[in-house]
């Protein structure tokens, strides 16, 4: 079985993986057994869009499932589609949009595979309306090293369904996924955008506009201080009822090389944030935009992760309960601003109260903050421990799919169902993340 070199999207930790591709679902059991015999354990690997070490095998040998990229079945009358686990969400949209169907839930990149979306129970700008990806999953196939292949759904093998949904690829190899799509009349999105001056205004806008719109998200200036701390841009939207059913072009710009040092630094972020905020409307502006820049703004630049240089980056994403969110967010932003580091795309959004069936699902009722930091010693030793302490004290939690540093204590406290997942984990599968947080 030939192999290729793979890594996580954040390029941190610097632990390249030997990727062993599987091209046919019928070969999964053979490949899995071969890897176990040769390396002890392995891990499924999709398109490499997990940011930290949840997609990295402790053995450094992963079963690469991206070649399982075939559409199995589609019903364009009911909006149900079944495809192999290596198919990306973007490839689903390529075939579904012309028929008038869109994903019920999508994260901020279309390059995630179906298997990866399920294993991380991804969420998007409409969590307050439709919950996580799990709510659109009808069933999936699961291959385990010690059992025959099984079909999992809310009614068939429900314990495996719950443990695998958000289970970080540890319960078995997901071979295919059947999901429900949502009907659309146009591929365009009607948006309303307005800037806000502080956190309290963000919460007021969210309380007013979230119930009225399918999608809601905010960009926040993570370096603003004093009276400007917590300023940002609030955007809501929904699928337009008028316009073409047009698929976005797949070609995009590309960052051709990885520079020796990060291009994302205090100077560049501060300059961008000040300029971007100043250009945003002070009063509400209505626009109709293509779906791609609305849902997937960073997908317009291939290999954008290279901008962080050879050391890579870490994404910090937390969710904070409603009762503590505003105060904790103020503390987080204060710590980030005084650290002088941050990212262009700092995302703030409210999460709804739809509970996922996944045992380790990340969202909960409250507010989520996500942003990227160039990897350096100060980040690891000073800033992230400070941010983690604020989240811990507020009763929040971090997102395993984006994490490369969370302590085992914080993980086990925030995700008490980890023991149920561990009991159902396939002994042939082990990630660096799981090894780090359960010991």
Residue, then its C-alpha position, 0 to 999 in steps of 0.5 A: x500500500x503506497x503512502x503520501x505525507x499528510x499534515x493537519x491544516x494548522x501545521x501544528x504540531x509538526x507531526x507529518x503522517x504517512x497517508x495510506x489511501x483506500x480507493x474502494x469501500x470493499x478494501x477498507x477492512x483489508x487496509x485497516x487490518x494491514x495498518x494495525x498489523x504493521x503499526x499497531x494503531x491508525x486513524x481515518x484521515x479525510x481532506x486534512x482540514x482539522x486544525x490541530x492533532x485530532x486528525x493525527x494518528x499516534x502511530x503517524x500512519x493514517x488511512x487516507x479516505x479522500x479517494x473514496x469520493x463517489x456519489x452513491x445515490x441522490x433523490x432530487x425530489x426529496x433532497x436526500x443524498x448518499x455519498x462515500x465518506x471522502x466526498x467533500x461538501x463542495x462536491x455535494x454542492x456542485x451536484x445539488x445546487x443545479x437541482x435546487x438543494x443546499x446543505x442544511x448545515x455547513x462549516x466555514x469551508x467547503x473542503x471538509x469531507x462528509x466523513x470529517x463533517x460527521x466525525x467532528x459534528x461541524x456547525x455553521x452560521x445557522x446553528x441557532x436554527x438547525x443545530x449541528x451537522x448531526x441533525x441532517x445525517x440520516x445514516x452512515x456506514x461504520x467499519x470496525x476492526x473487530x466487527x462486521x460493517x454496520x449501518x448506523x442511524x437514530x434507530x439502527x445501532x443508535x449507540x454507535x450513531x451517538x458516539x460516532x457523531x462528533x466522535x473524532x473518528x475513533x469509533x470506526x471507519x466511516x465509509x458512506x454518509x446519507x444526509x438530508x438537504x434543504x430546498x433553495x430557489x436561488x444560490x444567492x444569499x440576501x444579507x444585512x450588514x452593519x458594524x457595532x461599537x462594543x460587545x453589548x451592541x453585538x448581543x443586542x443585534x443578535x437578540x433582535x436579528x437572529x430570530x428573523x434570519x437563517x444565518x448569523x455571524x459577526x467579525x470582531x476586531x480582536x486587537x481593539x482596546x479601550x472604548x473600541x474593545x469588542x467592536x465588529x461587523x454583524x451580518x445576517x442572511x438567508x437564501x434568496x428567493x430570486x436568482x439563478x441556481x449557479x454553482x460557484x467556480x472552483x478556481x481560486x487564488x493560491x498562496x504559492x509558497x510558505x514563507x519562513x516567518x508568519x505574515x500574520x503579525x501585530x502590524x499586519x493584523x492591526x492595519x487590516x482590522x482598522x481598515x476593514x472596520x472603517x470600511x463597513x457600513x454604520x447603518x444597515x446595508x442590504x445586499x444580495x451576494x453569491x453563496x461562496x463568499x458568504x459561507x466560505x470567505x477563506x476558500x477564495x485563497x487556496x493554501x491560505x494556511x501557508x501565510x502563518x509560516x513554517x511554524x504554523x498556527x493554532x486556532x482557539x475556538x471556545x463556546x461560553x454559556x449565556x449567563x457568563x458569555x458577555x463578561x468572559x468575552x470581554x476578558x478574552x478580548x482584553x487578554x488577546x488585545x494586550x498580547x498583540x497577536x490575533x487574526x484577520x478572521x475573528x468570528x463571533x456567533x451565538x449558538x442555539x439550544x438544539x442539542x446534538x445527538x453526538x456525545x462529544x458535540x461542541x456547541x451549546x447554548x451561548x456564544x462562540x469565539x474563534x480566531x487564529x494565532x501564529x505559533x510561538x513560545x509566548x502563545x503556548x506558555x502565556x496567552x493560551x493558558x490565560x484564555x483557557x483559564x477564562x473559559x474554564x471559569x466561565x463554564x465554557x469549553x474548547x472545540x476538539x476539531x480546532x485544538x492542539x493544546x487543551x489540557x486533559x483536565x479541561x477536556x474531561x470536565x467539559x465533555x463528561x461523555x468521553x468515557x462513553x466514547x472511550x468504551x466504544x472506541x475501536x482499539x485499532x484507532x488512536x489519535x494524538x489528541x485522544x492520547x493527550x486528553x484521556x491520560 
